[in-house]
């Protein structure tokens, strides 16, 4: 089993304070963390860094999380990248679209704490 410290997480979140809080929580657990503030930047960072897991926000400027996910899946590495989709929308059509794009988890941000989010990250990575 790999250690937490060898795992790289990409946090793609346009809300500055939330992005910083998630990064801090993951770093406290020993993860290496890279981040992006919008979908286009996130796609570029994902393809360059090839993280072990991507935390992907849905509603963002420049490129939405869903569009970014669709673009990511076109890449040979990105086709199988592990993604936890985070949003404040639990519309069934959005959940279905995200799940059909092969995301590991679909989380409504307002429903979970940072501790639970870190737990989902560890669970998804098999830690």
Buried (B, 14 or more C-beta within 10 A) or exposed (E): EEEBEEBBBBBBBBBEEBBEBBBEBBEEBEBBBBBBBBBBBBBEBBBEBEBBBBBBBBEBEBBBBBBBBBBBBEBEEBEEBBBBBBBEEEEEEBBEBBEEBEBBBBBEBEEBEBEEBBBBBBEBBEB
